[in-house]
Amino acid sequence: MKIAVLSGKGGTGKTLVSVNLAAAADKSLYLDCDVEEPNGHLFFKPEDVEIEEVSVVIPEVNQDLCTGCRKCVDFCRFNALAYVNDQLIVFEEICHSCGGCFMVCPENALIKKDKVIGRIERGQSGSVEVHTGILNTGEVSGIPIVAKLLTGYKDDPDVPVFIDCPPGTACIVMETVASADYCILVAEPTIFGSHNLKMVHELVTLMGKPVGVVLNKVQEGDDPSEEYCLQNDVKILGKIPYDKRLGLLNSNADIAVRVDTHYKTVFSQLLSTARKEATR
C-alpha cells in the first residue's frame, strides 16, 4: 500500500505525520519526495547510506554541423537556446530536458549530454528503509528525481510505503501522487490553512484518489480546516493537538513514536484508521 502525505503549503506538519506513520509501522519504506527541501532524513538518521546520482539529458552543440537555421531556438519554449554571433548557445540552467530540440534539428548538430541534477540517498533506520531525493540548488525541475524515487525500490505488498510529498499543487506534486493508493492531507486550523487544504483536496479529487485529513496544531475555538472537511464530507482521520512537548520533540529531530509512549499510541491509531479507510 502506498500512502501519500500532502499539504497545501510548507510547515503544516506533513513530514511530522509521514515520518511518525512510517516509524509506527512494523516495517515500512519512507520516500522523501520533497526534493527541494527534504528533511525526513534528519529525523530517521539512516545508516549504511548508498548514493545514486540522477541525471537528465541536455543538448550540446556541434558548431561544425550547425547551419544557424534556428529551428531549435524557435521550438524551445523555455528560451534555453539562442543563436548569437554565428554560434548556437545552450543555457543549461534553464533547459527542461524535453528533447524537442534533438527532434527538430535537420543537421543532427545537437549531441545528447548527461547532466547531474541531484541524487537519491538510501539507508536504513531501524525497521524503516529511508529513500531521500535531493535536488541540486538552481535546477529547474525535481520530477526526474521523484520518478526515480517512485520506481527505484522493490515492491513488497506486505511493506507499506509512505510518500512525503512536496508541498503545494504543482506538477511535481501530481507526479508524486499519481501512483498512490491513498492520500492523507495535513492541515492547520487557520483560514490560510483551510484555503490551502481546499486546493490540495481539489487536486487529489481531480486525480481520483481516496483521501482523508489530519488536523494538526489543533486548539480550542474555531477551526476553518475542520469546517471545510465537514462541509465537503471529507473524512477526518485524526487530530493532533498544539502541544509544546511534541513541538520540542520535532524541533530536536526526534521521532515522537520512538521516544514518547503517548504519541506512539496516537500515531499507531492514526495509521490503523488510515489503513482501514484506504482498503474500503
LOLO-743564 format. One record per residue: residue number from 1; residue in one letter; x, y, z of N, C-alpha, C in turn. Coordinates in Angstrom, 3 decimals, m for minus. Layout:
<atoms>
- resi|resn|n_u|n_v|n_w|ca_u|ca_v|ca_w|c_u|c_v|c_w
- NUM|a|X|Y|Z|X|Y|Z|X|Y|Z
...
</atoms>
This chain:
<atoms>
- resi|resn|n_u|n_v|n_w|ca_u|ca_v|ca_w|c_u|c_v|c_w
- 1|m|0.832|m1.190|0.000|0.000|0.000|0.000|0.875|1.252|0.000
- 2|k|0.543|2.192|m0.886|1.292|3.440|m0.975|0.424|4.581|m0.459
- 3|i|0.881|5.214|0.611|0.142|6.322|1.216|0.924|7.609|1.006
- 4|a|0.329|8.556|0.308|0.967|9.852|0.065|0.487|10.852|1.109
- 5|v|1.417|11.576|1.703|1.093|12.593|2.701|1.380|13.953|2.089
- 6|l|0.327|14.790|2.022|0.423|16.068|1.321|m0.013|17.220|2.211
- 7|s|0.335|18.417|1.765|m0.195|19.640|2.374|m0.206|20.732|1.317
- 8|g|m1.078|21.707|1.506|m1.177|22.791|0.537|m0.052|23.799|0.638
- 9|k|0.696|23.751|1.745|1.812|24.672|1.961|2.834|23.999|2.871
- 10|g|4.013|24.593|2.957|5.018|24.070|3.859|4.721|24.437|5.302
- 11|g|5.221|23.634|6.236|5.099|23.957|7.649|3.845|23.486|8.342
- 12|t|3.023|22.696|7.667|1.773|22.238|8.290|1.978|21.028|9.200
- 13|g|3.084|20.324|9.021|3.313|19.093|9.772|3.282|17.861|8.896
- 14|k|3.439|18.050|7.614|3.415|16.941|6.652|4.511|15.912|6.941
- 15|t|5.725|16.403|7.149|6.829|15.485|7.440|6.685|14.874|8.830
- 16|l|6.197|15.651|9.785|5.916|15.112|11.121|5.005|13.897|11.020
- 17|v|3.928|14.015|10.249|2.956|12.928|10.118|3.547|11.754|9.348
- 18|s|4.185|12.015|8.215|4.690|10.915|7.388|5.811|10.149|8.080
- 19|v|6.714|10.851|8.755|7.812|10.191|9.466|7.277|9.314|10.594
- 20|n|6.343|9.831|11.374|5.827|9.070|12.509|4.920|7.922|12.085
- 21|l|4.204|8.073|10.988|3.420|6.948|10.475|4.347|5.827|10.013
- 22|a|5.421|6.198|9.312|6.372|5.189|8.846|7.029|4.477|10.023
- 23|a|7.360|5.238|11.070|8.002|4.654|12.245|7.035|3.811|13.067
- 24|a|5.739|4.137|12.991|4.735|3.385|13.755|4.441|2.022|13.143
- 25|a|4.726|1.870|11.849|4.518|0.577|11.195|5.606|m0.410|11.622
- 26|d|5.285|m1.699|11.597|6.265|m2.716|11.984|7.484|m2.668|11.059
- 27|k|7.203|m2.514|9.778|8.248|m2.400|8.765|7.701|m1.528|7.651
- 28|s|8.498|m0.604|7.153|7.958|0.309|6.154|9.067|0.882|5.283
- 29|l|8.635|1.548|4.210|9.525|2.284|3.321|9.078|3.737|3.314
- 30|y|10.018|4.636|3.573|9.733|6.071|3.592|10.425|6.715|2.401
- 31|l|9.641|7.371|1.542|10.170|8.060|0.369|10.015|9.566|0.557
- 32|d|11.128|10.278|0.660|11.061|11.730|0.794|11.147|12.347|m0.592
- 33|c|9.969|12.676|m1.134|9.877|13.257|m2.470|9.845|14.781|m2.443
- 34|d|10.000|15.369|m1.273|10.097|16.826|m1.157|11.539|17.208|m1.482
- 35|v|11.903|17.055|m2.754|13.313|17.046|m3.162|13.999|18.410|m3.045
- 36|e|13.225|19.480|m2.988|13.843|20.801|m2.840|14.273|21.068|m1.395
- 37|e|13.527|20.534|m0.452|13.856|20.709|0.971|13.565|19.421|1.746
- 38|p|14.244|18.326|1.431|13.979|17.079|2.158|14.529|17.150|3.579
- 39|n|13.720|16.747|4.548|14.229|16.763|5.928|13.826|15.534|6.741
- 40|g|13.189|14.567|6.094|12.859|13.342|6.807|14.091|12.619|7.326
- 41|h|15.189|12.701|6.576|16.424|12.025|6.993|16.991|12.613|8.282
- 42|l|16.652|13.874|8.579|17.131|14.480|9.827|16.531|13.781|11.034
- 43|f|15.324|13.240|10.860|14.663|12.501|11.939|15.137|11.044|11.964
- 44|f|15.165|10.416|10.795|15.490|8.989|10.747|16.980|8.708|10.959
- 45|k|17.823|9.642|10.518|19.285|9.457|10.639|19.695|8.077|10.109
- 46|p|19.403|7.789|8.856|19.654|6.451|8.310|21.141|6.091|8.298
- 47|e|21.396|4.794|8.398|22.761|4.274|8.381|23.006|3.483|7.097
- 48|d|24.298|3.235|6.829|24.706|2.481|5.635|24.104|3.100|4.368
- 49|v|24.255|4.406|4.251|23.626|5.151|3.159|24.357|4.909|1.841
- 50|e|23.578|4.583|0.816|24.094|4.461|m0.550|23.562|5.627|m1.380
- 51|i|24.419|6.153|m2.252|24.066|7.339|m3.027|24.026|7.014|m4.518
- 52|e|22.967|7.445|m5.171|22.823|7.291|m6.626|22.576|8.667|m7.246
- 53|e|23.422|9.049|m8.176|23.227|10.322|m8.868|22.083|10.202|m9.872
- 54|v|21.365|11.305|m10.064|20.265|11.352|m11.029|20.619|12.374|m12.107
- 55|s|20.549|11.931|m13.357|20.926|12.793|m14.484|19.761|12.971|m15.444
- 56|v|19.822|14.054|m16.199|18.897|14.281|m17.306|19.725|14.542|m18.564
- 57|v|19.084|14.454|m19.709|19.777|14.677|m20.982|19.547|16.114|m21.442
- 58|i|20.633|16.803|m21.771|20.557|18.157|m22.303|21.372|18.211|m23.594
- 59|p|21.161|19.239|m24.433|21.896|19.302|m25.703|23.276|19.946|m25.571
- 60|e|24.183|19.434|m26.370|25.488|20.055|m26.561|25.643|20.281|m28.065
- 61|v|26.238|21.379|m28.472|26.241|21.782|m29.876|27.533|21.373|m30.581
- 62|n|27.371|20.762|m31.727|28.481|20.584|m32.662|28.435|21.759|m33.626
- 63|q|29.238|22.779|m33.353|29.184|24.010|m34.133|29.540|23.787|m35.609
- 64|d|30.316|22.735|m35.897|30.693|22.465|m37.288|29.498|22.018|m38.121
- 65|l|28.515|21.387|m37.469|27.326|20.920|m38.189|26.183|21.927|m38.183
- 66|c|26.182|22.839|m37.215|25.083|23.807|m37.092|25.135|24.820|m38.225
- 67|t|24.005|24.993|m38.900|23.914|25.938|m40.029|23.217|27.240|m39.648
- 68|g|22.773|27.332|m38.404|22.107|28.556|m37.960|20.679|28.695|m38.428
- 69|c|20.005|27.578|m38.645|18.618|27.642|m39.134|17.647|28.130|m38.067
- 70|r|18.052|28.026|m36.811|17.282|28.489|m35.651|15.990|27.703|m35.389
- 71|k|15.853|26.540|m35.986|14.639|25.751|m35.726|14.551|25.328|m34.268
- 72|c|15.694|24.972|m33.680|15.693|24.585|m32.266|15.386|25.778|m31.364
- 73|v|15.900|26.961|m31.760|15.658|28.177|m30.983|14.172|28.513|m30.983
- 74|d|13.559|28.423|m32.158|12.129|28.727|m32.264|11.276|27.706|m31.524
- 75|f|11.742|26.459|m31.471|10.970|25.402|m30.814|10.977|25.542|m29.302
- 76|c|12.101|25.956|m28.723|12.258|25.917|m27.262|11.411|26.990|m26.589
- 77|r|10.432|26.554|m25.795|9.542|27.480|m25.090|10.169|28.009|m23.798
- 78|f|11.323|27.484|m23.446|11.982|27.912|m22.210|13.155|28.843|m22.485
- 79|n|13.349|29.181|m23.759|14.437|30.091|m24.164|15.803|29.593|m23.702
- 80|a|15.981|28.288|m23.773|17.247|27.695|m23.364|18.270|27.656|m24.499
- 81|l|17.866|28.103|m25.681|18.755|28.132|m26.839|18.720|29.521|m27.478
- 82|a|19.871|29.968|m27.955|19.958|31.251|m28.655|21.055|31.175|m29.708
- 83|y|20.819|31.836|m30.820|21.837|31.881|m31.879|22.400|33.297|m31.922
- 84|v|23.669|33.440|m31.500|24.300|34.748|m31.349|25.691|34.722|m31.980
- 85|n|25.963|35.722|m32.799|27.289|35.842|m33.436|27.700|34.550|m34.143
- 86|d|26.767|34.015|m34.912|27.002|32.819|m35.727|27.320|31.578|m34.888
- 87|q|26.831|31.558|m33.653|27.019|30.382|m32.803|25.741|30.076|m32.035
- 88|l|25.446|28.788|m31.946|24.296|28.349|m31.148|24.747|28.159|m29.702
- 89|i|24.004|28.796|m28.780|24.347|28.754|m27.359|23.253|27.998|m26.600
- 90|v|23.684|27.131|m25.700|22.753|26.404|m24.829|22.874|26.953|m23.417
- 91|f|21.741|27.386|m22.858|21.698|27.817|m21.459|21.255|26.614|m20.621
- 92|e|22.231|25.876|m20.109|21.945|24.613|m19.430|21.051|24.791|m18.208
- 93|e|21.175|25.940|m17.527|20.444|26.147|m16.272|18.937|26.173|m16.459
- 94|i|18.469|26.536|m17.664|17.023|26.634|m17.864|16.483|25.603|m18.850
- 95|c|17.352|24.688|m19.285|16.889|23.610|m20.160|16.038|22.642|m19.351
- 96|h|14.849|22.296|m19.871|13.938|21.377|m19.183|14.047|19.940|m19.682
- 97|s|15.037|19.667|m20.524|15.321|18.293|m20.975|14.123|17.646|m21.662
- 98|c|13.383|18.426|m22.429|12.211|17.860|m23.116|12.620|17.046|m24.340
- 99|g|13.789|17.340|m24.903|14.280|16.589|m26.054|13.784|17.074|m27.394
- 100|g|12.962|18.108|m27.405|12.396|18.594|m28.662|13.431|19.132|m29.635
- 101|c|14.474|19.751|m29.109|15.486|20.343|m29.992|16.189|19.273|m30.827
- 102|f|16.406|18.086|m30.239|17.033|16.999|m30.996|16.150|16.581|m32.174
- 103|m|14.843|16.639|m31.956|13.902|16.176|m32.975|13.801|17.136|m34.150
- 104|v|13.909|18.447|m33.888|13.684|19.418|m34.963|14.964|19.811|m35.689
- 105|c|16.130|19.450|m35.171|17.380|19.842|m35.821|17.577|19.046|m37.116
- 106|p|17.619|19.704|m38.284|17.749|18.975|m39.553|19.171|18.498|m39.836
- 107|e|20.144|19.027|m39.086|21.551|18.710|m39.351|22.158|17.766|m38.315
- 108|n|21.366|17.321|m37.362|21.890|16.490|m36.261|23.090|17.148|m35.587
- 109|a|22.954|18.451|m35.371|24.060|19.217|m34.794|24.031|19.237|m33.270
- 110|l|22.998|18.632|m32.684|22.889|18.606|m31.228|23.213|17.214|m30.704
- 111|i|24.111|17.157|m29.737|24.576|15.907|m29.149|23.957|15.762|m27.766
- 112|k|23.531|14.565|m27.428|22.945|14.326|m26.111|24.041|14.237|m25.048
- 113|k|23.825|14.991|m23.972|24.821|15.072|m22.899|24.117|14.891|m21.558
- 114|d|24.686|14.083|m20.688|24.114|13.874|m19.358|24.499|15.016|m18.426
- 115|k|23.510|15.451|m17.641|23.755|16.483|m16.631|23.192|16.002|m15.299
- 116|v|24.010|15.957|m14.276|23.561|15.537|m12.944|22.748|16.666|m12.312
- 117|i|21.526|16.345|m11.895|20.661|17.357|m11.274|20.421|17.108|m9.787
- 118|g|20.862|15.969|m9.295|20.648|15.670|m7.879|21.038|14.241|m7.578
- 119|r|20.507|13.738|m6.478|20.875|12.389|m6.052|19.769|11.776|m5.193
- 120|i|19.859|10.469|m5.030|18.992|9.738|m4.114|19.881|9.042|m3.094
- 121|e|19.547|9.217|m1.823|20.272|8.564|m0.746|19.371|7.498|m0.126
- 122|r|19.887|6.280|m0.039|19.110|5.159|0.506|19.830|4.576|1.721
- 123|g|19.098|4.442|2.831|19.683|3.889|4.044|18.621|3.245|4.905
- 124|q|19.023|2.803|6.085|18.124|2.085|6.993|18.089|2.758|8.352
- 125|s|16.890|2.879|8.909|16.709|3.433|10.245|15.776|2.515|11.017
- 126|g|16.364|1.605|11.809|15.530|0.626|12.492|14.794|m0.229|11.482
- 127|s|13.467|m0.289|11.595|12.663|m1.095|10.676|12.205|m0.309|9.450
- 128|v|12.681|0.936|9.313|12.255|1.798|8.210|13.383|1.952|7.189
- 129|e|13.078|1.618|5.952|14.003|1.891|4.854|13.741|3.317|4.373
- 130|v|14.787|4.120|4.302|14.639|5.553|4.026|15.288|5.895|2.688
- 131|h|14.473|6.424|1.773|14.975|6.888|0.481|14.718|8.389|0.384
- 132|t|15.768|9.158|0.157|15.666|10.615|0.140|16.103|11.169|m1.210
- 133|g|15.238|11.953|m1.834|15.590|12.634|m3.077|16.091|14.031|m2.772
- 134|i|17.212|14.412|m3.403|17.817|15.722|m3.153|18.101|16.388|m4.498
- 135|l|17.459|17.510|m4.743|17.643|18.277|m5.974|18.763|19.288|m5.780
- 136|n|19.694|19.346|m6.728|20.753|20.342|m6.649|20.174|21.753|m6.724
- 137|t|20.783|22.669|m6.012|20.325|24.058|m5.987|20.323|24.657|m7.396
- 138|g|19.220|25.312|m7.743|19.132|26.014|m9.018|18.581|25.213|m10.177
- 139|e|18.332|23.921|m9.984|17.792|23.108|m11.074|16.312|23.413|m11.286
- 140|v|15.875|23.264|m12.529|14.534|23.725|m12.885|13.429|22.775|m12.441
- 141|s|13.723|21.473|m12.337|12.649|20.522|m12.014|13.198|19.317|m11.264
- 142|g|12.459|18.919|m10.237|12.821|17.726|m9.482|12.058|16.494|m9.910
- 143|i|11.233|16.613|m10.957|10.401|15.482|m11.381|11.225|14.251|m11.752
- 144|p|12.367|14.373|m12.446|13.152|13.163|m12.733|13.608|12.435|m11.474
- 145|i|13.901|13.176|m10.401|14.314|12.542|m9.147|13.126|11.835|m8.509
- 146|v|11.964|12.492|m8.520|10.753|11.875|m7.969|10.408|10.598|m8.733
- 147|a|10.512|10.657|m10.057|10.193|9.482|m10.874|11.101|8.307|m10.520
- 148|k|12.378|8.577|m10.294|13.318|7.503|m9.924|13.062|7.007|m8.499
- 149|l|12.688|7.915|m7.601|12.341|7.504|m6.232|11.168|6.538|m6.231
- 150|l|10.168|6.830|m7.046|8.936|6.053|m7.042|9.071|4.712|m7.759
- 151|t|10.146|4.536|m8.504|10.342|3.269|m9.222|11.613|2.540|m8.775
- 152|g|12.408|3.167|m7.931|13.710|2.615|m7.582|13.727|1.778|m6.323
- 153|y|12.703|0.968|m6.117|12.684|0.073|m4.956|11.912|m1.192|m5.315
- 154|k|12.151|m2.231|m4.552|11.456|m3.495|m4.774|10.108|m3.464|m4.071
- 155|d|9.060|m3.602|m4.851|7.712|m3.518|m4.295|7.379|m4.780|m3.516
- 156|d|6.930|m4.595|m2.270|6.534|m5.705|m1.400|5.152|m5.387|m0.847
- 157|p|4.147|m6.182|m1.192|2.780|m5.890|m0.738|2.623|m5.887|0.777
- 158|d|3.556|m6.492|1.489|3.472|m6.539|2.945|4.151|m5.349|3.623
- 159|v|4.820|m4.509|2.833|5.543|m3.362|3.384|4.876|m2.065|2.911
- 160|p|4.256|m1.316|3.817|3.623|m0.056|3.409|4.664|0.983|2.994
- 161|v|4.288|1.786|2.013|5.155|2.839|1.514|4.541|4.191|1.879
- 162|f|5.326|5.029|2.545|4.854|6.361|2.920|5.607|7.401|2.094
- 163|i|4.848|8.171|1.338|5.431|9.145|0.410|5.265|10.539|0.987
- 164|d|6.372|11.151|1.351|6.377|12.529|1.851|6.450|13.444|0.632
- 165|c|5.302|14.027|0.276|5.192|14.784|m0.972|5.711|16.208|m0.836
- 166|p|6.037|16.855|m1.968|6.327|18.284|m1.928|5.062|19.047|m1.542
- 167|p|5.191|20.213|m0.928|4.004|20.999|m0.596|3.413|21.660|m1.833
- 168|g|2.143|22.026|m1.747|1.516|22.758|m2.841|0.763|21.858|m3.798
- 169|t|0.556|22.375|m5.022|m0.246|21.664|m6.019|0.393|21.692|m7.402
- 170|a|1.702|21.860|m7.471|2.388|21.970|m8.763|2.511|20.604|m9.434
- 171|c|3.102|20.600|m10.638|3.241|19.372|m11.422|3.995|18.287|m10.666
- 172|i|5.005|18.684|m9.895|5.802|17.693|m9.169|4.959|16.978|m8.113
- 173|v|3.945|17.664|m7.579|3.036|17.030|m6.615|2.179|15.991|m7.332
- 174|m|1.690|16.333|m8.509|0.888|15.387|m9.290|1.702|14.142|m9.632
- 175|e|2.968|14.335|m9.986|3.849|13.201|m10.286|3.994|12.295|m9.063
- 176|t|4.103|12.915|m7.891|4.307|12.165|m6.656|3.066|11.374|m6.253
- 177|v|1.905|11.951|m6.489|0.643|11.355|m6.042|0.125|10.291|m7.008
- 178|a|0.575|10.349|m8.254|m0.026|9.535|m9.319|m0.137|8.057|m8.980
- 179|s|0.865|7.492|m8.317|0.845|6.046|m8.045|0.337|5.699|m6.650
- 180|a|m0.105|6.697|m5.885|m0.536|6.460|m4.502|m1.894|5.760|m4.457
- 181|d|m2.063|4.909|m3.445|m3.351|4.237|m3.227|m4.274|5.077|m2.344
- 182|y|m3.669|5.935|m1.521|m4.462|6.730|m0.592|m3.690|8.011|m0.274
- 183|c|m4.423|9.098|m0.046|m3.788|10.385|0.243|m4.225|10.898|1.614
- 184|i|m3.244|11.316|2.397|m3.510|11.964|3.680|m3.125|13.436|3.539
- 185|l|m4.073|14.315|3.794|m3.823|15.750|3.724|m3.652|16.294|5.139
- 186|v|m2.597|17.048|5.361|m2.324|17.621|6.678|m2.648|19.111|6.620
- 187|a|m3.467|19.579|7.583|m3.933|20.964|7.539|m3.835|21.635|8.895
- 188|e|m3.616|22.940|8.869|m3.572|23.766|10.075|m4.936|24.398|10.334
- 189|p|m5.231|24.793|11.581|m6.551|25.336|11.930|m6.661|26.842|11.705
- 190|t|m6.325|27.286|10.491|m6.386|28.716|10.169|m7.134|28.920|8.859
- 191|i|m7.507|30.158|8.584|m8.168|30.463|7.314|m7.225|30.169|6.151
- 192|f|m5.962|30.572|6.307|m4.956|30.282|5.290|m4.802|28.766|5.112
- 193|g|m4.798|28.055|6.248|m4.667|26.604|6.197|m5.827|25.945|5.472
- 194|s|m7.038|26.428|5.703|m8.210|25.844|5.044|m8.204|26.143|3.545
- 195|h|m7.688|27.327|3.176|m7.586|27.672|1.748|m6.640|26.706|1.035
- 196|n|m5.495|26.423|1.656|m4.539|25.500|1.054|m5.036|24.068|1.085
- 197|l|m5.785|23.719|2.129|m6.413|22.402|2.181|m7.374|22.232|1.011
- 198|k|m8.143|23.261|0.736|m9.104|23.219|m0.369|m8.384|22.965|m1.695
- 199|m|m7.266|23.653|m1.917|m6.535|23.500|m3.175|m6.027|22.075|m3.363
- 200|v|m5.385|21.535|m2.321|m4.800|20.200|m2.471|m5.890|19.132|m2.477
- 201|h|m6.993|19.362|m1.771|m8.123|18.424|m1.817|m8.723|18.369|m3.215
- 202|e|m8.866|19.521|m3.847|m9.387|19.554|m5.218|m8.456|18.824|m6.172
- 203|l|m7.151|18.946|m5.946|m6.189|18.272|m6.814|m6.322|16.755|m6.723
- 204|v|m6.294|16.201|m5.507|m6.341|14.740|m5.379|m7.709|14.197|m5.788
- 205|t|m8.758|14.994|m5.600|m10.091|14.581|m6.054|m10.122|14.511|m7.569
- 206|l|m9.518|15.505|m8.222|m9.425|15.521|m9.675|m8.671|14.298|m10.194
- 207|m|m7.695|13.836|m9.404|m6.894|12.677|m9.799|m7.554|11.354|m9.396
- 208|g|m8.722|11.453|m8.761|m9.473|10.247|m8.414|m8.907|9.464|m7.250
- 209|k|m8.241|10.151|m6.328|m7.609|9.478|m5.199|m8.496|9.529|m3.960
- 210|p|m8.645|8.407|m3.247|m9.338|8.449|m1.955|m8.506|9.257|m0.969
- 211|v|m9.181|9.960|m0.061|m8.460|10.951|0.744|m9.044|11.065|2.145
- 212|g|m8.164|11.384|3.099|m8.555|11.716|4.454|m7.676|12.850|4.945
- 213|v|m8.094|13.485|6.034|m7.389|14.669|6.532|m6.934|14.453|7.969
- 214|v|m5.715|14.926|8.246|m5.221|15.018|9.618|m5.159|16.495|9.985
- 215|l|m5.854|16.863|11.042|m5.839|18.247|11.517|m4.718|18.389|12.535
- 216|n|m3.753|19.245|12.238|m2.584|19.417|13.100|m2.651|20.758|13.831
- 217|k|m1.962|20.835|14.958|m1.876|22.060|15.768|m3.265|22.521|16.240
- 218|v|m4.091|21.561|16.586|m5.476|21.843|16.962|m5.529|22.523|18.330
- 219|q|m6.332|23.606|18.412|m6.549|24.328|19.659|m8.050|24.518|19.872
- 220|e|m8.406|25.079|21.020|m9.809|25.391|21.270|m10.238|26.535|20.362
- 221|g|m11.517|26.550|20.022|m12.041|27.620|19.187|m12.318|27.148|17.774
- 222|d|m12.578|28.107|16.900|m12.932|27.800|15.515|m11.758|27.152|14.786
- 223|d|m12.090|26.221|13.907|m11.093|25.559|13.074|m11.615|25.557|11.634
- 224|p|m11.197|26.532|10.819|m11.690|26.609|9.435|m11.406|25.356|8.617
- 225|s|m10.299|24.666|8.911|m9.977|23.449|8.165|m10.954|22.330|8.507
- 226|e|m11.319|22.231|9.790|m12.315|21.231|10.185|m13.668|21.557|9.556
- 227|e|m14.022|22.839|9.536|m15.282|23.257|8.914|m15.310|22.869|7.439
- 228|y|m14.169|23.052|6.764|m14.101|22.677|5.344|m14.369|21.184|5.175
- 229|c|m13.759|20.368|6.026|m13.945|18.919|5.943|m15.405|18.532|6.167
- 230|l|m16.030|19.132|7.162|m17.423|18.815|7.465|m18.357|19.256|6.345
- 231|q|m18.080|20.419|5.761|m18.921|20.939|4.683|m18.772|20.145|3.394
- 232|n|m17.597|19.530|3.195|m17.326|18.835|1.934|m17.237|17.318|2.105
- 233|d|m17.696|16.835|3.259|m17.759|15.396|3.523|m16.398|14.719|3.332
- 234|v|m15.359|15.344|3.875|m14.010|14.785|3.826|m13.721|14.110|5.159
- 235|k|m13.274|12.883|5.108|m13.012|12.107|6.311|m11.874|12.722|7.128
- 236|i|m12.130|12.980|8.417|m11.087|13.435|9.338|m10.506|12.196|10.020
- 237|l|m9.257|11.899|9.703|m8.612|10.696|10.220|m8.187|10.842|11.672
- 238|g|m7.838|12.076|12.047|m7.388|12.311|13.409|m7.014|13.760|13.627
- 239|k|m6.811|14.097|14.902|m6.436|15.454|15.287|m5.189|15.398|16.164
- 240|i|m4.234|16.261|15.868|m3.008|16.358|16.667|m3.028|17.706|17.373
- 241|p|m2.985|17.731|18.696|m3.114|18.998|19.420|m1.875|19.882|19.282
- 242|y|m2.092|21.161|19.505|m0.978|22.110|19.569|m0.290|21.887|20.911
- 243|d|0.793|21.122|20.894|1.398|20.602|22.107|2.875|20.974|22.156
- 244|k|3.274|21.663|23.229|4.665|22.080|23.378|5.599|20.881|23.405
- 245|r|5.166|19.798|24.024|6.012|18.604|24.114|6.324|18.049|22.729
- 246|l|5.303|17.960|21.886|5.510|17.465|20.527|6.367|18.438|19.732
- 247|g|6.151|19.724|19.941|6.955|20.726|19.254|8.431|20.620|19.593
- 248|l|8.732|20.355|20.863|10.129|20.200|21.282|10.754|18.945|20.674
- 249|l|9.993|17.854|20.668|10.493|16.631|20.052|10.802|16.866|18.573
- 250|n|9.897|17.560|17.908|10.051|17.811|16.482|11.248|18.731|16.215
- 251|s|11.395|19.765|17.019|12.493|20.720|16.808|13.851|20.094|17.101
- 252|n|13.856|19.040|17.928|15.094|18.323|18.222|15.333|17.156|17.264
- 253|a|14.489|17.066|16.234|14.587|15.995|15.225|14.463|14.613|15.846
- 254|d|13.594|14.511|16.877|13.274|13.214|17.458|11.996|12.672|16.819
- 255|i|11.943|11.381|16.630|10.720|10.752|16.125|9.836|10.434|17.314
- 256|a|8.685|11.080|17.373|7.845|11.035|18.570|7.478|9.606|18.967
- 257|v|7.134|8.762|17.984|6.676|7.406|18.331|7.798|6.552|18.925
- 258|r|9.037|6.959|18.721|10.169|6.181|19.238|10.590|6.612|20.639
- 259|v|10.144|7.789|21.070|10.608|8.280|22.370|9.477|8.647|23.317
- 260|d|8.221|8.603|22.858|7.099|9.034|23.676|5.956|8.029|23.523
- 261|t|5.592|7.355|24.592|4.567|6.308|24.523|3.197|6.866|24.135
- 262|h|2.900|8.104|24.601|1.615|8.703|24.254|1.500|8.895|22.748
- 263|y|2.539|9.448|22.145|2.463|9.712|20.707|2.650|8.443|19.879
- 264|k|3.244|7.428|20.471|3.271|6.135|19.778|1.839|5.619|19.623
- 265|t|1.047|5.793|20.669|m0.358|5.390|20.603|m1.131|6.246|19.614
- 266|v|m0.893|7.561|19.647|m1.603|8.491|18.761|m1.370|8.143|17.291
- 267|f|m0.099|7.965|16.918|0.207|7.720|15.509|m0.095|6.282|15.097
- 268|s|m0.040|5.350|16.028|m0.435|3.975|15.716|m1.933|3.910|15.413
- 269|q|m2.724|4.640|16.195|m4.160|4.694|15.938|m4.458|5.393|14.618
- 270|l|m3.706|6.463|14.337|m3.876|7.182|13.076|m3.538|6.270|11.892
- 271|l|m2.472|5.501|12.025|m2.091|4.568|10.966|m3.165|3.506|10.758
- 272|s|m3.710|2.990|11.841|m4.761|1.979|11.748|m5.995|2.533|11.041
- 273|t|m6.365|3.761|11.392|m7.525|4.404|10.754|m7.287|4.629|9.271
- 274|a|m6.095|5.103|8.924|m5.769|5.366|7.519|m5.789|4.079|6.699
- 275|r|m5.272|3.000|7.266|m5.263|1.724|6.552|m6.682|1.220|6.298
- 276|k|m7.537|1.363|7.297|m8.924|0.928|7.130|m9.617|1.736|6.036
- 277|e|m9.393|3.045|6.036|m10.005|3.901|5.021|m9.461|3.572|3.630
- 278|a|m8.163|3.280|3.568|m7.541|3.020|2.268|m8.002|1.707|1.647
- 279|t|m8.428|0.767|2.471|m8.837|m0.541|1.953|m10.339|m0.681|1.807
- 280|r|m11.054|0.404|1.975|m12.515|0.351|1.823|m12.907|0.051|0.383
</atoms>
